[in-house]
Amino acid sequence: MRYKTGMYGGSFDPLHIGHLNCIIQAASMCEELYVVLSYSRERDHVPMEIRFRWIYNSFLHMQNVHIVTLEDNYHSKAEYDSSESAWKTGRDYVVGQIGRPVDVVFCGSDYMGTQRYEKLYGCEVVYFDRELVPVSATQIRSNPFQYWEYIPTICRPYYVKKVLLIGGESTGKSTLTQNLALAYNTNFVEEVGREVCDRAGGIEEMMIEEDFQEILLRHKLKELEALKSSNRVLFVDTDALITKFFSHFLLTDPDSIRRNDMLADAITGINKFDLILFLEPTVEFVQDGTRNEKIRENREMYSRQIKDLFDKAGMQYHCIGGDYQNRFVRAKELVDSLICGR
C-alpha cells in the first residue's frame, strides 16, 4: 500500500458511479480509507441515513473502508465552502474520529489549485479526474432518469416511480400491468389474492379472515422486494384498499372485518404511489371461474365503492376507460408524463 491512512469526503447526495470509482481507487491505495459523509439537515436532498446505507452496503466486501459522518448547519453549500472556520472545525472532528494522522486526502480535480486540503491536512493530496465519469450529483438530482446509467443499483430504488393499477373485477388490471412492465422493460407486482384464493378451492366465498391478512402482508413485501430490481418504474396490481374492499364484500363476521380494516388501513398509511390508474368497467366482463357474479350484475356501483375508499384515503387517481388498446395508450401517456416530470 502506498499510504497508511487516507480520507475521501463528499456529500454523496446522491451517490453515483463516479463516487464509487474514486472510493475503489482510494481504498486500493491505502491500508485504511475513511469516507467522510458530509450532511446538513438544512439542505440535504437524500436523508443522510439512506446515503450512509448506500456507501456501507456498497463496500461490505472491502474491510478497509470506513465511514465517518460530518454534520454542519449551513443553509447553503456556498456558505459552508466560504467559511474557513467551518472547514477547520470539520477537519478537527474528522481527525478526532479517525484517531490518527491522515497521510493522504483524495478529492476531485475541481479542487485542484485551491490548496484547500494541502493547507488543512498538511499531507499529500491525490486528485481524481472528474471528467472520467461525466456526471454530477446535481445533474442526477435534476433528472435521475436521464442519468440512470450513472446511478448505482443500490441507489435506484430510491428514485423508482410506483404506478398502481386498480379497479373492479375483469377490468383488465392484470393484463395491463404486465403489458406496461413489458413496454418499460421493468418488473411488476402481481396480485396475491388469486394465489391465496386457490387454496380455498378458487371460491371467493370460502375465503377466511387470515386469507386477507396474508394477502395484505405478502403483497406489501413483494412490492418492497420488486423495488430493488425495477427499471425506473414499478407497476403494482391492486393494493391494500382493494383487499379491504373485497374483505368487506366476502367476510360476514364484524370482528373479522374490523381486524382486517385495521391492517389494511395501516398498510395504506405507509403506501406511497406516484401515479394511480383506475380502470373503468367499460370492457366486457370475462368469467374465468373465480370472479364474483354479484359484481358482474352491478359493476358501476362496485367501482364507485372502490373509488369512495380511495377518495376517503385522500389518494388521487386517473380514470381510464375505453377498450384495451385505448387503455394501454392512455396509461403510457400518463406514465411518460410521470417519468419526464411533466
LINZITA-V299880 format. One record per backbone hydrogen bond with DSSP energy under -1.0 kcal/mol. NH is the residue of the N-H (numbers start at 0). CO is the residue of the C=O. E is the energy in kcal/mol with one decimal. If there is no record, write none. Layout:
# LINZITA-V299880
NH;CO;E + NH;CO;E
This chain:
# LINZITA-V299880
2;28;-2.0 + 5;31;-2.9 + 6;103;-1.6 + 7;33;-2.3 + 9;35;-2.2 + 16;149;-2.6 + 19;15;-1.9 + 20;16;-2.4 + 21;17;-1.9 + 22;18;-2.7 + 23;19;-2.6 + 24;20;-2.2 + 25;21;-2.9 + 26;22;-2.8 + 27;23;-1.6 + 28;25;-1.2 + 30;2;-1.6 + 31;3;-1.9 + 32;63;-3.1 + 33;5;-2.5 + 34;65;-3.6 + 35;7;-2.1 + 36;67;-2.9 + 37;9;-2.6 + 38;69;-2.6 + 43;39;-2.1 + 50;46;-1.9 + 51;47;-2.9 + 52;48;-1.6 + 53;49;-2.1 + 54;50;-2.3 + 55;51;-3.0 + 56;52;-2.7 + 57;53;-1.4 + 58;54;-1.4 + 61;58;-1.4 + 64;61;-1.7 + 65;32;-2.7 + 67;34;-2.7 + 69;36;-2.7 + 71;38;-2.0 + 79;75;-1.7 + 80;76;-3.2 + 81;77;-1.6 + 82;79;-1.5 + 86;82;-1.6 + 87;83;-2.3 + 88;84;-2.6 + 89;85;-2.3 + 90;86;-2.5 + 91;87;-2.6 + 92;88;-2.0 + 93;89;-2.6 + 94;90;-2.8 + 95;91;-1.9 + 96;92;-2.1 + 97;93;-2.5 + 98;94;-2.7 + 102;4;-2.3 + 103;4;-1.4 + 104;123;-2.1 + 105;6;-3.2 + 106;125;-2.1 + 108;127;-2.1 + 110;107;-1.9 + 111;108;-1.3 + 113;110;-2.0 + 118;114;-2.3 + 119;115;-2.1 + 120;116;-2.7 + 121;117;-1.7 + 123;102;-1.1 + 125;104;-2.7 + 127;106;-2.8 + 131;128;-1.3 + 134;132;-2.6 + 139;135;-2.0 + 140;136;-2.5 + 141;137;-1.7 + 142;138;-1.6 + 146;142;-1.0 + 149;146;-2.0 + 150;147;-1.6 + 154;151;-1.5 + 155;151;-1.3 + 157;154;-1.4 + 158;155;-1.9 + 159;155;-1.2 + 160;231;-2.6 + 162;233;-3.2 + 163;274;-2.8 + 164;235;-2.9 + 165;276;-2.8 + 175;171;-2.5 + 176;172;-2.9 + 177;173;-2.0 + 178;174;-2.5 + 179;175;-2.6 + 180;176;-1.9 + 181;177;-2.0 + 182;178;-2.5 + 183;179;-2.0 + 184;181;-1.1 + 185;180;-2.5 + 188;234;-2.7 + 195;191;-2.0 + 196;192;-2.8 + 197;193;-1.8 + 199;196;-1.7 + 200;197;-1.5 + 201;196;-2.1 + 202;199;-1.1 + 205;202;-1.9 + 206;203;-1.9 + 210;207;-1.0 + 211;207;-1.1 + 212;208;-1.6 + 213;209;-2.3 + 214;210;-2.2 + 215;211;-2.4 + 216;212;-2.2 + 217;213;-2.8 + 218;214;-2.2 + 219;215;-1.4 + 220;216;-2.0 + 221;217;-2.5 + 222;218;-1.8 + 223;219;-2.2 + 224;220;-2.1 + 225;221;-2.5 + 226;222;-1.8 + 228;225;-1.3 + 229;226;-1.1 + 232;230;-1.7 + 233;160;-3.0 + 234;186;-1.3 + 235;162;-3.1 + 236;188;-2.7 + 237;164;-2.4 + 242;238;-1.9 + 243;239;-2.3 + 244;240;-2.2 + 245;241;-2.1 + 246;242;-2.2 + 247;243;-1.9 + 248;244;-1.6 + 249;245;-2.2 + 250;246;-2.5 + 256;252;-2.3 + 257;253;-2.5 + 258;254;-2.4 + 259;255;-2.2 + 260;256;-2.4 + 261;257;-2.1 + 262;258;-1.7 + 263;259;-2.8 + 264;260;-2.9 + 265;261;-1.8 + 266;262;-2.2 + 267;263;-2.4 + 268;264;-1.9 + 270;266;-1.1 + 273;161;-1.9 + 274;161;-1.5 + 276;163;-3.2 + 277;317;-3.3 + 278;165;-2.8 + 279;319;-2.6 + 281;279;-2.1 + 295;291;-1.5 + 296;292;-1.6 + 301;297;-1.8 + 302;298;-2.2 + 303;299;-2.1 + 304;300;-1.7 + 305;301;-1.9 + 306;302;-2.3 + 307;303;-2.2 + 308;304;-1.6 + 309;305;-1.7 + 310;306;-2.8 + 311;307;-2.6 + 312;308;-1.4 + 313;310;-1.3 + 314;309;-2.7 + 317;275;-2.8 + 319;277;-3.1 + 326;322;-2.2 + 327;323;-2.1 + 328;324;-2.2 + 329;325;-2.5 + 330;326;-2.6 + 331;327;-2.2 + 332;328;-2.0 + 333;329;-2.0 + 334;330;-2.4 + 335;331;-2.8 + 336;332;-1.9 + 337;333;-1.8 + 338;334;-2.5 + 339;335;-2.4 + 341;336;-2.4
